[in-house]
Amino acid sequence: MRKLVAATMIIAAAGLTACGKHDTKVYTDSKGNSVAVSNSDNGHMTITGSNGEKVEIGSGSQAKMPDWLPLYAGAQVKASFTGQGKDGTGGMVSFHTTAAPADVIAFYKQKAAAAGMADTMNMDSNGTMVYIGANEKTKSQVSVSATKASDGTDAQVTWGIK
């Protein structure tokens, strides 16, 4: 997965120049390893390795999150990233909302608790709130950061499932 993520960043930079088109390109290295890069006209890119591992990058309204971890209502997605491989799945979504940081954190704490997660960290410092929850039994975790902005909150939600 680490090799795929590194390749993703390089290919994403090159592939983003082709945004606005819907196409797929396959890149192969000298050892026969390949990645297929598919981008669509909605700002979404999927990179799939020859081993089946996948990374998805999106912007705008695109955000693939687990069922137990929905996007905050009314959130405006700025960027998203998901990945899946033999060691698990995970992702990140950043968004803006007119809600207060405390409301965003409370929402995700409730969702995490419903998914059987225990609080592992709560922090409130200089306008930024952070919450981390984990479920050792299901090997899942979530981290939420919410920062006060002039017109609401900028937030980032990161999750992982092994």
Summary of the structure (lengths in Angstrom):
residues: 162
radius of gyration: 17.1
end to end distance: 12.8
largest distance: 50.9
contacts: 473
relative contact order: 0.14
helix: 19%
strand: 48%
